[in-house]
Amino acid sequence: MKVWIDQDGCVGNGVCADLAGTVFAFDGEYAYVCDGERVLTEPGALVPVPVGLESAVLAAADECPVGCIYLEAD
C-alpha cells in the first residue's frame, strides 16, 4: 500500500500525524507524508506504508475530516 495527501484539501487538524506519526508529519498548517526521516512537501508525493503501520494509516484516512488522504494498492 502507498499513501499520499492532497495538501490543497488539507485543513490542518493533524489527526493523521496523531494516528500515524511515522508516516505523516504536521507543520501546524498542513500534513505531509514521510519517507523514513524525510518529510516530503512536494504535491502528490507518494510513499510506501511501512509494514505494520497499515491499520494506523487506514485509520488516519478514515478520520481525516476532509478526506484528503489517498491510498493506492502496490
mmJSON file of the N, C-alpha and C atoms, coordinates in Angstrom:
{"data_MODEL":{"atom_site":{
"group_PDB":["ATOM","ATOM","ATOM","ATOM","ATOM","ATOM","ATOM","ATOM","ATOM","ATOM","ATOM","ATOM","ATOM","ATOM","ATOM","ATOM","ATOM","ATOM","ATOM","ATOM","ATOM","ATOM","ATOM","ATOM","ATOM","ATOM","ATOM","ATOM","ATOM","ATOM","ATOM","ATOM","ATOM","ATOM","ATOM","ATOM","ATOM","ATOM","ATOM","ATOM","ATOM","ATOM","ATOM","ATOM","ATOM","ATOM","ATOM","ATOM","ATOM","ATOM","ATOM","ATOM","ATOM","ATOM","ATOM","ATOM","ATOM","ATOM","ATOM","ATOM","ATOM","ATOM","ATOM","ATOM","ATOM","ATOM","ATOM","ATOM","ATOM","ATOM","ATOM","ATOM","ATOM","ATOM","ATOM","ATOM","ATOM","ATOM","ATOM","ATOM","ATOM","ATOM","ATOM","ATOM","ATOM","ATOM","ATOM","ATOM","ATOM","ATOM","ATOM","ATOM","ATOM","ATOM","ATOM","ATOM","ATOM","ATOM","ATOM","ATOM","ATOM","ATOM","ATOM","ATOM","ATOM","ATOM","ATOM","ATOM","ATOM","ATOM","ATOM","ATOM","ATOM","ATOM","ATOM","ATOM","ATOM","ATOM","ATOM","ATOM","ATOM","ATOM","ATOM","ATOM","ATOM","ATOM","ATOM","ATOM","ATOM","ATOM","ATOM","ATOM","ATOM","ATOM","ATOM","ATOM","ATOM","ATOM","ATOM","ATOM","ATOM","ATOM","ATOM","ATOM","ATOM","ATOM","ATOM","ATOM","ATOM","ATOM","ATOM","ATOM","ATOM","ATOM","ATOM","ATOM","ATOM","ATOM","ATOM","ATOM","ATOM","ATOM","ATOM","ATOM","ATOM","ATOM","ATOM","ATOM","ATOM","ATOM","ATOM","ATOM","ATOM","ATOM","ATOM","ATOM","ATOM","ATOM","ATOM","ATOM","ATOM","ATOM","ATOM","ATOM","ATOM","ATOM","ATOM","ATOM","ATOM","ATOM","ATOM","ATOM","ATOM","ATOM","ATOM","ATOM","ATOM","ATOM","ATOM","ATOM","ATOM","ATOM","ATOM","ATOM","ATOM","ATOM","ATOM","ATOM","ATOM","ATOM","ATOM","ATOM","ATOM","ATOM","ATOM","ATOM","ATOM","ATOM","ATOM","ATOM","ATOM","ATOM"],
"id":[1,2,3,4,5,6,7,8,9,10,11,12,13,14,15,16,17,18,19,20,21,22,23,24,25,26,27,28,29,30,31,32,33,34,35,36,37,38,39,40,41,42,43,44,45,46,47,48,49,50,51,52,53,54,55,56,57,58,59,60,61,62,63,64,65,66,67,68,69,70,71,72,73,74,75,76,77,78,79,80,81,82,83,84,85,86,87,88,89,90,91,92,93,94,95,96,97,98,99,100,101,102,103,104,105,106,107,108,109,110,111,112,113,114,115,116,117,118,119,120,121,122,123,124,125,126,127,128,129,130,131,132,133,134,135,136,137,138,139,140,141,142,143,144,145,146,147,148,149,150,151,152,153,154,155,156,157,158,159,160,161,162,163,164,165,166,167,168,169,170,171,172,173,174,175,176,177,178,179,180,181,182,183,184,185,186,187,188,189,190,191,192,193,194,195,196,197,198,199,200,201,202,203,204,205,206,207,208,209,210,211,212,213,214,215,216,217,218,219,220,221,222],
"type_symbol":["N","C","C","N","C","C","N","C","C","N","C","C","N","C","C","N","C","C","N","C","C","N","C","C","N","C","C","N","C","C","N","C","C","N","C","C","N","C","C","N","C","C","N","C","C","N","C","C","N","C","C","N","C","C","N","C","C","N","C","C","N","C","C","N","C","C","N","C","C","N","C","C","N","C","C","N","C","C","N","C","C","N","C","C","N","C","C","N","C","C","N","C","C","N","C","C","N","C","C","N","C","C","N","C","C","N","C","C","N","C","C","N","C","C","N","C","C","N","C","C","N","C","C","N","C","C","N","C","C","N","C","C","N","C","C","N","C","C","N","C","C","N","C","C","N","C","C","N","C","C","N","C","C","N","C","C","N","C","C","N","C","C","N","C","C","N","C","C","N","C","C","N","C","C","N","C","C","N","C","C","N","C","C","N","C","C","N","C","C","N","C","C","N","C","C","N","C","C","N","C","C","N","C","C","N","C","C","N","C","C","N","C","C","N","C","C","N","C","C","N","C","C"],
"label_atom_id":["N","CA","C","N","CA","C","N","CA","C","N","CA","C","N","CA","C","N","CA","C","N","CA","C","N","CA","C","N","CA","C","N","CA","C","N","CA","C","N","CA","C","N","CA","C","N","CA","C","N","CA","C","N","CA","C","N","CA","C","N","CA","C","N","CA","C","N","CA","C","N","CA","C","N","CA","C","N","CA","C","N","CA","C","N","CA","C","N","CA","C","N","CA","C","N","CA","C","N","CA","C","N","CA","C","N","CA","C","N","CA","C","N","CA","C","N","CA","C","N","CA","C","N","CA","C","N","CA","C","N","CA","C","N","CA","C","N","CA","C","N","CA","C","N","CA","C","N","CA","C","N","CA","C","N","CA","C","N","CA","C","N","CA","C","N","CA","C","N","CA","C","N","CA","C","N","CA","C","N","CA","C","N","CA","C","N","CA","C","N","CA","C","N","CA","C","N","CA","C","N","CA","C","N","CA","C","N","CA","C","N","CA","C","N","CA","C","N","CA","C","N","CA","C","N","CA","C","N","CA","C","N","CA","C","N","CA","C","N","CA","C","N","CA","C","N","CA","C","N","CA","C","N","CA","C","N","CA","C"],
"label_alt_id":[null,null,null,null,null,null,null,null,null,null,null,null,null,null,null,null,null,null,null,null,null,null,null,null,null,null,null,null,null,null,null,null,null,null,null,null,null,null,null,null,null,null,null,null,null,null,null,null,null,null,null,null,null,null,null,null,null,null,null,null,null,null,null,null,null,null,null,null,null,null,null,null,null,null,null,null,null,null,null,null,null,null,null,null,null,null,null,null,null,null,null,null,null,null,null,null,null,null,null,null,null,null,null,null,null,null,null,null,null,null,null,null,null,null,null,null,null,null,null,null,null,null,null,null,null,null,null,null,null,null,null,null,null,null,null,null,null,null,null,null,null,null,null,null,null,null,null,null,null,null,null,null,null,null,null,null,null,null,null,null,null,null,null,null,null,null,null,null,null,null,null,null,null,null,null,null,null,null,null,null,null,null,null,null,null,null,null,null,null,null,null,null,null,null,null,null,null,null,null,null,null,null,null,null,null,null,null,null,null,null,null,null,null,null,null,null,null,null,null,null,null,null],
"label_comp_id":["MET","MET","MET","LYS","LYS","LYS","VAL","VAL","VAL","TRP","TRP","TRP","ILE","ILE","ILE","ASP","ASP","ASP","GLN","GLN","GLN","ASP","ASP","ASP","GLY","GLY","GLY","CYS","CYS","CYS","VAL","VAL","VAL","GLY","GLY","GLY","ASN","ASN","ASN","GLY","GLY","GLY","VAL","VAL","VAL","CYS","CYS","CYS","ALA","ALA","ALA","ASP","ASP","ASP","LEU","LEU","LEU","ALA","ALA","ALA","GLY","GLY","GLY","THR","THR","THR","VAL","VAL","VAL","PHE","PHE","PHE","ALA","ALA","ALA","PHE","PHE","PHE","ASP","ASP","ASP","GLY","GLY","GLY","GLU","GLU","GLU","TYR","TYR","TYR","ALA","ALA","ALA","TYR","TYR","TYR","VAL","VAL","VAL","CYS","CYS","CYS","ASP","ASP","ASP","GLY","GLY","GLY","GLU","GLU","GLU","ARG","ARG","ARG","VAL","VAL","VAL","LEU","LEU","LEU","THR","THR","THR","GLU","GLU","GLU","PRO","PRO","PRO","GLY","GLY","GLY","ALA","ALA","ALA","LEU","LEU","LEU","VAL","VAL","VAL","PRO","PRO","PRO","VAL","VAL","VAL","PRO","PRO","PRO","VAL","VAL","VAL","GLY","GLY","GLY","LEU","LEU","LEU","GLU","GLU","GLU","SER","SER","SER","ALA","ALA","ALA","VAL","VAL","VAL","LEU","LEU","LEU","ALA","ALA","ALA","ALA","ALA","ALA","ALA","ALA","ALA","ASP","ASP","ASP","GLU","GLU","GLU","CYS","CYS","CYS","PRO","PRO","PRO","VAL","VAL","VAL","GLY","GLY","GLY","CYS","CYS","CYS","ILE","ILE","ILE","TYR","TYR","TYR","LEU","LEU","LEU","GLU","GLU","GLU","ALA","ALA","ALA","ASP","ASP","ASP"],
"label_asym_id":["A","A","A","A","A","A","A","A","A","A","A","A","A","A","A","A","A","A","A","A","A","A","A","A","A","A","A","A","A","A","A","A","A","A","A","A","A","A","A","A","A","A","A","A","A","A","A","A","A","A","A","A","A","A","A","A","A","A","A","A","A","A","A","A","A","A","A","A","A","A","A","A","A","A","A","A","A","A","A","A","A","A","A","A","A","A","A","A","A","A","A","A","A","A","A","A","A","A","A","A","A","A","A","A","A","A","A","A","A","A","A","A","A","A","A","A","A","A","A","A","A","A","A","A","A","A","A","A","A","A","A","A","A","A","A","A","A","A","A","A","A","A","A","A","A","A","A","A","A","A","A","A","A","A","A","A","A","A","A","A","A","A","A","A","A","A","A","A","A","A","A","A","A","A","A","A","A","A","A","A","A","A","A","A","A","A","A","A","A","A","A","A","A","A","A","A","A","A","A","A","A","A","A","A","A","A","A","A","A","A","A","A","A","A","A","A","A","A","A","A","A","A"],
"label_entity_id":["1","1","1","1","1","1","1","1","1","1","1","1","1","1","1","1","1","1","1","1","1","1","1","1","1","1","1","1","1","1","1","1","1","1","1","1","1","1","1","1","1","1","1","1","1","1","1","1","1","1","1","1","1","1","1","1","1","1","1","1","1","1","1","1","1","1","1","1","1","1","1","1","1","1","1","1","1","1","1","1","1","1","1","1","1","1","1","1","1","1","1","1","1","1","1","1","1","1","1","1","1","1","1","1","1","1","1","1","1","1","1","1","1","1","1","1","1","1","1","1","1","1","1","1","1","1","1","1","1","1","1","1","1","1","1","1","1","1","1","1","1","1","1","1","1","1","1","1","1","1","1","1","1","1","1","1","1","1","1","1","1","1","1","1","1","1","1","1","1","1","1","1","1","1","1","1","1","1","1","1","1","1","1","1","1","1","1","1","1","1","1","1","1","1","1","1","1","1","1","1","1","1","1","1","1","1","1","1","1","1","1","1","1","1","1","1","1","1","1","1","1","1"],
"label_seq_id":[1,1,1,2,2,2,3,3,3,4,4,4,5,5,5,6,6,6,7,7,7,8,8,8,9,9,9,10,10,10,11,11,11,12,12,12,13,13,13,14,14,14,15,15,15,16,16,16,17,17,17,18,18,18,19,19,19,20,20,20,21,21,21,22,22,22,23,23,23,24,24,24,25,25,25,26,26,26,27,27,27,28,28,28,29,29,29,30,30,30,31,31,31,32,32,32,33,33,33,34,34,34,35,35,35,36,36,36,37,37,37,38,38,38,39,39,39,40,40,40,41,41,41,42,42,42,43,43,43,44,44,44,45,45,45,46,46,46,47,47,47,48,48,48,49,49,49,50,50,50,51,51,51,52,52,52,53,53,53,54,54,54,55,55,55,56,56,56,57,57,57,58,58,58,59,59,59,60,60,60,61,61,61,62,62,62,63,63,63,64,64,64,65,65,65,66,66,66,67,67,67,68,68,68,69,69,69,70,70,70,71,71,71,72,72,72,73,73,73,74,74,74],
"pdbx_PDB_ins_code":[null,null,null,null,null,null,null,null,null,null,null,null,null,null,null,null,null,null,null,null,null,null,null,null,null,null,null,null,null,null,null,null,null,null,null,null,null,null,null,null,null,null,null,null,null,null,null,null,null,null,null,null,null,null,null,null,null,null,null,null,null,null,null,null,null,null,null,null,null,null,null,null,null,null,null,null,null,null,null,null,null,null,null,null,null,null,null,null,null,null,null,null,null,null,null,null,null,null,null,null,null,null,null,null,null,null,null,null,null,null,null,null,null,null,null,null,null,null,null,null,null,null,null,null,null,null,null,null,null,null,null,null,null,null,null,null,null,null,null,null,null,null,null,null,null,null,null,null,null,null,null,null,null,null,null,null,null,null,null,null,null,null,null,null,null,null,null,null,null,null,null,null,null,null,null,null,null,null,null,null,null,null,null,null,null,null,null,null,null,null,null,null,null,null,null,null,null,null,null,null,null,null,null,null,null,null,null,null,null,null,null,null,null,null,null,null,null,null,null,null,null,null],
"Cartn_x":[0.838,0.0,0.885,0.409,1.098,0.1,0.613,-0.248,0.278,-0.654,-0.311,-1.405,-1.08,-2.007,-2.173,-3.418,-3.711,-3.681,-2.572,-2.438,-3.446,-3.933,-4.938,-6.222,-6.492,-7.693,-7.47,-6.223,-5.885,-6.335,-7.036,-7.474,-6.622,-5.629,-4.652,-5.088,-5.9,-6.25,-5.232,-4.382,-3.27,-3.613,-4.856,-5.229,-4.384,-3.977,-3.168,-1.832,-1.192,0.083,-0.104,-1.25,-1.531,-1.674,-2.289,-2.561,-1.403,-0.629,0.463,1.626,2.239,3.285,4.557,4.776,5.969,5.704,4.427,4.063,3.667,3.106,2.644,3.351,3.602,4.155,3.187,3.114,2.226,3.054,3.007,3.827,3.043,1.837,0.999,-0.001,0.225,-0.694,-1.178,-0.232,-0.562,0.095,-0.473,0.11,0.851,1.885,2.702,3.005,3.389,3.834,5.334,5.774,7.194,7.741,8.957,9.692,10.86,10.657,11.654,11.711,12.88,13.065,12.758,12.611,12.381,10.909,10.574,9.216,9.139,8.198,8.067,6.99,7.398,6.472,5.991,6.545,6.098,4.698,3.848,2.471,2.429,1.543,1.364,2.424,3.305,4.353,3.7,4.125,3.556,4.61,4.27,5.24,4.636,5.494,5.007,4.731,3.675,3.339,4.201,4.958,5.806,4.981,5.564,4.922,4.573,3.372,2.917,2.163,2.207,1.524,0.284,-0.071,-1.213,-2.497,-2.773,-4.028,-4.039,-2.903,-2.833,-3.055,-2.517,-2.701,-4.149,-4.748,-6.163,-7.038,-6.713,-7.46,-7.303,-6.096,-5.855,-6.679,-6.724,-7.519,-9.0,-9.46,-10.872,-11.222,-10.289,-10.549,-10.315,-9.662,-9.413,-10.749,-10.974,-12.283,-12.629,-11.632,-11.903,-11.558,-11.102,-10.826,-9.721,-8.665,-7.587,-6.398,-6.555,-5.521,-5.941,-5.075,-5.391,-4.466,-5.063,-4.332,-4.333,-3.218,-3.101,-2.541,-3.035,-2.517,-1.139,-0.333,1.009,0.887],
"Cartn_y":[-1.179,0.0,1.245,2.254,3.541,4.626,5.756,6.838,8.184,9.105,10.493,11.39,12.667,13.659,14.78,15.182,16.34,17.58,18.301,19.472,20.564,20.604,21.609,21.416,20.182,19.911,19.881,19.81,19.675,20.91,20.662,21.765,21.884,21.027,21.184,20.799,19.75,19.363,18.402,17.776,16.967,15.588,15.139,13.819,12.708,12.867,11.838,11.66,12.763,12.682,12.128,12.4,11.837,10.323,9.823,8.392,7.596,8.225,7.515,8.473,8.894,9.918,9.552,8.283,7.93,7.983,8.064,8.135,9.556,10.31,11.661,12.663,13.839,14.947,16.116,16.9,18.064,19.273,20.332,21.514,22.633,22.321,23.333,23.933,23.727,24.226,23.109,22.272,21.185,19.893,18.786,17.472,17.027,16.236,15.714,14.254,13.523,12.151,12.146,11.09,10.932,9.687,9.8,8.666,8.451,7.598,7.447,8.72,9.307,10.55,11.801,11.64,12.789,13.139,14.389,14.897,15.377,14.808,15.148,16.207,17.399,18.521,18.771,18.057,18.281,17.693,18.405,17.944,16.552,15.718,14.382,13.37,13.703,12.759,11.477,10.362,9.056,8.204,7.619,6.804,5.453,4.435,3.142,3.203,2.525,2.45,1.356,1.676,0.663,-0.505,-1.685,-2.889,-2.669,-3.047,-2.905,-1.619,-0.672,0.609,0.768,-0.292,-0.216,0.182,-0.442,-0.138,1.294,1.809,3.193,4.17,3.864,4.732,4.677,3.49,3.371,4.17,4.105,4.875,6.371,6.802,8.218,8.676,7.849,8.196,8.266,7.336,7.326,8.53,8.958,10.05,11.438,11.508,12.817,13.494,14.693,15.337,15.779,15.889,16.324,15.265,14.105,13.005,13.284,13.943,14.285,13.324,12.189,11.154,10.053,9.743,8.792,7.574,6.406,5.152,4.514,3.868,3.138,1.755,0.765,-0.589,-0.673,-1.562,-1.773,-2.414],
"Cartn_z":[0.0,0.0,0.0,-0.726,-0.753,-0.365,0.093,0.567,0.107,-0.115,-0.402,0.155,0.31,0.842,-0.179,-0.386,-1.225,-0.33,-0.334,0.529,0.187,-1.048,-1.411,-0.615,-0.198,0.575,2.074,2.489,3.912,4.695,5.813,6.665,7.926,8.051,9.119,10.513,10.658,12.024,12.634,11.821,12.321,12.846,12.652,13.166,12.535,11.303,10.64,11.348,11.693,12.403,13.811,14.425,15.745,15.68,14.62,14.498,13.894,13.027,12.338,12.123,13.207,13.176,12.455,12.169,11.397,9.896,9.517,8.102,7.711,8.664,8.399,9.306,8.754,9.534,9.429,10.476,10.501,10.898,10.076,10.347,11.032,11.51,12.127,11.163,9.882,8.866,7.946,7.488,6.566,7.017,6.528,6.762,5.504,5.708,4.624,4.898,3.845,4.043,4.306,4.969,5.286,4.611,4.138,3.596,4.535,5.529,6.585,7.389,7.48,8.242,7.421,6.109,5.221,5.125,5.338,5.129,3.684,2.942,1.524,1.349,0.974,0.863,-0.569,-1.54,-2.909,-3.099,-3.823,-4.036,-4.67,-4.151,-4.704,-4.341,-3.413,-3.013,-2.52,-3.075,-2.792,-2.11,-0.964,-0.231,0.131,0.205,0.681,2.181,2.593,4.015,4.636,5.678,6.308,6.859,6.791,7.309,8.779,9.134,10.499,10.775,9.84,10.049,9.17,8.457,7.552,8.273,9.404,10.104,10.628,11.074,11.552,10.4,9.237,8.065,7.595,7.597,7.243,8.211,9.5,10.497,10.255,9.92,9.642,8.442,7.4,6.219,6.57,7.389,7.801,8.671,9.518,10.463,9.878,8.723,8.103,7.829,8.385,8.254,6.834,5.975,4.601,3.557,4.007,3.086,2.09,2.525,1.588,1.655,2.347,2.398,1.426,0.485,-0.56,-0.473,-0.645,-0.59,-1.962,-2.295,-3.553,-3.259,-3.973,-3.813,-4.468,-3.947,-4.539,-5.908],
"occupancy":[1.0,1.0,1.0,1.0,1.0,1.0,1.0,1.0,1.0,1.0,1.0,1.0,1.0,1.0,1.0,1.0,1.0,1.0,1.0,1.0,1.0,1.0,1.0,1.0,1.0,1.0,1.0,1.0,1.0,1.0,1.0,1.0,1.0,1.0,1.0,1.0,1.0,1.0,1.0,1.0,1.0,1.0,1.0,1.0,1.0,1.0,1.0,1.0,1.0,1.0,1.0,1.0,1.0,1.0,1.0,1.0,1.0,1.0,1.0,1.0,1.0,1.0,1.0,1.0,1.0,1.0,1.0,1.0,1.0,1.0,1.0,1.0,1.0,1.0,1.0,1.0,1.0,1.0,1.0,1.0,1.0,1.0,1.0,1.0,1.0,1.0,1.0,1.0,1.0,1.0,1.0,1.0,1.0,1.0,1.0,1.0,1.0,1.0,1.0,1.0,1.0,1.0,1.0,1.0,1.0,1.0,1.0,1.0,1.0,1.0,1.0,1.0,1.0,1.0,1.0,1.0,1.0,1.0,1.0,1.0,1.0,1.0,1.0,1.0,1.0,1.0,1.0,1.0,1.0,1.0,1.0,1.0,1.0,1.0,1.0,1.0,1.0,1.0,1.0,1.0,1.0,1.0,1.0,1.0,1.0,1.0,1.0,1.0,1.0,1.0,1.0,1.0,1.0,1.0,1.0,1.0,1.0,1.0,1.0,1.0,1.0,1.0,1.0,1.0,1.0,1.0,1.0,1.0,1.0,1.0,1.0,1.0,1.0,1.0,1.0,1.0,1.0,1.0,1.0,1.0,1.0,1.0,1.0,1.0,1.0,1.0,1.0,1.0,1.0,1.0,1.0,1.0,1.0,1.0,1.0,1.0,1.0,1.0,1.0,1.0,1.0,1.0,1.0,1.0,1.0,1.0,1.0,1.0,1.0,1.0,1.0,1.0,1.0,1.0,1.0,1.0,1.0,1.0,1.0,1.0,1.0,1.0],
"B_iso_or_equiv":[0.0,0.0,0.0,0.0,0.0,0.0,0.0,0.0,0.0,0.0,0.0,0.0,0.0,0.0,0.0,0.0,0.0,0.0,0.0,0.0,0.0,0.0,0.0,0.0,0.0,0.0,0.0,0.0,0.0,0.0,0.0,0.0,0.0,0.0,0.0,0.0,0.0,0.0,0.0,0.0,0.0,0.0,0.0,0.0,0.0,0.0,0.0,0.0,0.0,0.0,0.0,0.0,0.0,0.0,0.0,0.0,0.0,0.0,0.0,0.0,0.0,0.0,0.0,0.0,0.0,0.0,0.0,0.0,0.0,0.0,0.0,0.0,0.0,0.0,0.0,0.0,0.0,0.0,0.0,0.0,0.0,0.0,0.0,0.0,0.0,0.0,0.0,0.0,0.0,0.0,0.0,0.0,0.0,0.0,0.0,0.0,0.0,0.0,0.0,0.0,0.0,0.0,0.0,0.0,0.0,0.0,0.0,0.0,0.0,0.0,0.0,0.0,0.0,0.0,0.0,0.0,0.0,0.0,0.0,0.0,0.0,0.0,0.0,0.0,0.0,0.0,0.0,0.0,0.0,0.0,0.0,0.0,0.0,0.0,0.0,0.0,0.0,0.0,0.0,0.0,0.0,0.0,0.0,0.0,0.0,0.0,0.0,0.0,0.0,0.0,0.0,0.0,0.0,0.0,0.0,0.0,0.0,0.0,0.0,0.0,0.0,0.0,0.0,0.0,0.0,0.0,0.0,0.0,0.0,0.0,0.0,0.0,0.0,0.0,0.0,0.0,0.0,0.0,0.0,0.0,0.0,0.0,0.0,0.0,0.0,0.0,0.0,0.0,0.0,0.0,0.0,0.0,0.0,0.0,0.0,0.0,0.0,0.0,0.0,0.0,0.0,0.0,0.0,0.0,0.0,0.0,0.0,0.0,0.0,0.0,0.0,0.0,0.0,0.0,0.0,0.0,0.0,0.0,0.0,0.0,0.0,0.0],
"pdbx_formal_charge":[null,null,null,null,null,null,null,null,null,null,null,null,null,null,null,null,null,null,null,null,null,null,null,null,null,null,null,null,null,null,null,null,null,null,null,null,null,null,null,null,null,null,null,null,null,null,null,null,null,null,null,null,null,null,null,null,null,null,null,null,null,null,null,null,null,null,null,null,null,null,null,null,null,null,null,null,null,null,null,null,null,null,null,null,null,null,null,null,null,null,null,null,null,null,null,null,null,null,null,null,null,null,null,null,null,null,null,null,null,null,null,null,null,null,null,null,null,null,null,null,null,null,null,null,null,null,null,null,null,null,null,null,null,null,null,null,null,null,null,null,null,null,null,null,null,null,null,null,null,null,null,null,null,null,null,null,null,null,null,null,null,null,null,null,null,null,null,null,null,null,null,null,null,null,null,null,null,null,null,null,null,null,null,null,null,null,null,null,null,null,null,null,null,null,null,null,null,null,null,null,null,null,null,null,null,null,null,null,null,null,null,null,null,null,null,null,null,null,null,null,null,null],
"auth_seq_id":[1,1,1,2,2,2,3,3,3,4,4,4,5,5,5,6,6,6,7,7,7,8,8,8,9,9,9,10,10,10,11,11,11,12,12,12,13,13,13,14,14,14,15,15,15,16,16,16,17,17,17,18,18,18,19,19,19,20,20,20,21,21,21,22,22,22,23,23,23,24,24,24,25,25,25,26,26,26,27,27,27,28,28,28,29,29,29,30,30,30,31,31,31,32,32,32,33,33,33,34,34,34,35,35,35,36,36,36,37,37,37,38,38,38,39,39,39,40,40,40,41,41,41,42,42,42,43,43,43,44,44,44,45,45,45,46,46,46,47,47,47,48,48,48,49,49,49,50,50,50,51,51,51,52,52,52,53,53,53,54,54,54,55,55,55,56,56,56,57,57,57,58,58,58,59,59,59,60,60,60,61,61,61,62,62,62,63,63,63,64,64,64,65,65,65,66,66,66,67,67,67,68,68,68,69,69,69,70,70,70,71,71,71,72,72,72,73,73,73,74,74,74],
"auth_comp_id":["MET","MET","MET","LYS","LYS","LYS","VAL","VAL","VAL","TRP","TRP","TRP","ILE","ILE","ILE","ASP","ASP","ASP","GLN","GLN","GLN","ASP","ASP","ASP","GLY","GLY","GLY","CYS","CYS","CYS","VAL","VAL","VAL","GLY","GLY","GLY","ASN","ASN","ASN","GLY","GLY","GLY","VAL","VAL","VAL","CYS","CYS","CYS","ALA","ALA","ALA","ASP","ASP","ASP","LEU","LEU","LEU","ALA","ALA","ALA","GLY","GLY","GLY","THR","THR","THR","VAL","VAL","VAL","PHE","PHE","PHE","ALA","ALA","ALA","PHE","PHE","PHE","ASP","ASP","ASP","GLY","GLY","GLY","GLU","GLU","GLU","TYR","TYR","TYR","ALA","ALA","ALA","TYR","TYR","TYR","VAL","VAL","VAL","CYS","CYS","CYS","ASP","ASP","ASP","GLY","GLY","GLY","GLU","GLU","GLU","ARG","ARG","ARG","VAL","VAL","VAL","LEU","LEU","LEU","THR","THR","THR","GLU","GLU","GLU","PRO","PRO","PRO","GLY","GLY","GLY","ALA","ALA","ALA","LEU","LEU","LEU","VAL","VAL","VAL","PRO","PRO","PRO","VAL","VAL","VAL","PRO","PRO","PRO","VAL","VAL","VAL","GLY","GLY","GLY","LEU","LEU","LEU","GLU","GLU","GLU","SER","SER","SER","ALA","ALA","ALA","VAL","VAL","VAL","LEU","LEU","LEU","ALA","ALA","ALA","ALA","ALA","ALA","ALA","ALA","ALA","ASP","ASP","ASP","GLU","GLU","GLU","CYS","CYS","CYS","PRO","PRO","PRO","VAL","VAL","VAL","GLY","GLY","GLY","CYS","CYS","CYS","ILE","ILE","ILE","TYR","TYR","TYR","LEU","LEU","LEU","GLU","GLU","GLU","ALA","ALA","ALA","ASP","ASP","ASP"],
"auth_asym_id":["A","A","A","A","A","A","A","A","A","A","A","A","A","A","A","A","A","A","A","A","A","A","A","A","A","A","A","A","A","A","A","A","A","A","A","A","A","A","A","A","A","A","A","A","A","A","A","A","A","A","A","A","A","A","A","A","A","A","A","A","A","A","A","A","A","A","A","A","A","A","A","A","A","A","A","A","A","A","A","A","A","A","A","A","A","A","A","A","A","A","A","A","A","A","A","A","A","A","A","A","A","A","A","A","A","A","A","A","A","A","A","A","A","A","A","A","A","A","A","A","A","A","A","A","A","A","A","A","A","A","A","A","A","A","A","A","A","A","A","A","A","A","A","A","A","A","A","A","A","A","A","A","A","A","A","A","A","A","A","A","A","A","A","A","A","A","A","A","A","A","A","A","A","A","A","A","A","A","A","A","A","A","A","A","A","A","A","A","A","A","A","A","A","A","A","A","A","A","A","A","A","A","A","A","A","A","A","A","A","A","A","A","A","A","A","A","A","A","A","A","A","A"],
"auth_atom_id":["N","CA","C","N","CA","C","N","CA","C","N","CA","C","N","CA","C","N","CA","C","N","CA","C","N","CA","C","N","CA","C","N","CA","C","N","CA","C","N","CA","C","N","CA","C","N","CA","C","N","CA","C","N","CA","C","N","CA","C","N","CA","C","N","CA","C","N","CA","C","N","CA","C","N","CA","C","N","CA","C","N","CA","C","N","CA","C","N","CA","C","N","CA","C","N","CA","C","N","CA","C","N","CA","C","N","CA","C","N","CA","C","N","CA","C","N","CA","C","N","CA","C","N","CA","C","N","CA","C","N","CA","C","N","CA","C","N","CA","C","N","CA","C","N","CA","C","N","CA","C","N","CA","C","N","CA","C","N","CA","C","N","CA","C","N","CA","C","N","CA","C","N","CA","C","N","CA","C","N","CA","C","N","CA","C","N","CA","C","N","CA","C","N","CA","C","N","CA","C","N","CA","C","N","CA","C","N","CA","C","N","CA","C","N","CA","C","N","CA","C","N","CA","C","N","CA","C","N","CA","C","N","CA","C","N","CA","C","N","CA","C","N","CA","C","N","CA","C","N","CA","C","N","CA","C","N","CA","C"],
"pdbx_PDB_model_num":[1,1,1,1,1,1,1,1,1,1,1,1,1,1,1,1,1,1,1,1,1,1,1,1,1,1,1,1,1,1,1,1,1,1,1,1,1,1,1,1,1,1,1,1,1,1,1,1,1,1,1,1,1,1,1,1,1,1,1,1,1,1,1,1,1,1,1,1,1,1,1,1,1,1,1,1,1,1,1,1,1,1,1,1,1,1,1,1,1,1,1,1,1,1,1,1,1,1,1,1,1,1,1,1,1,1,1,1,1,1,1,1,1,1,1,1,1,1,1,1,1,1,1,1,1,1,1,1,1,1,1,1,1,1,1,1,1,1,1,1,1,1,1,1,1,1,1,1,1,1,1,1,1,1,1,1,1,1,1,1,1,1,1,1,1,1,1,1,1,1,1,1,1,1,1,1,1,1,1,1,1,1,1,1,1,1,1,1,1,1,1,1,1,1,1,1,1,1,1,1,1,1,1,1,1,1,1,1,1,1,1,1,1,1,1,1,1,1,1,1,1,1]
}}}
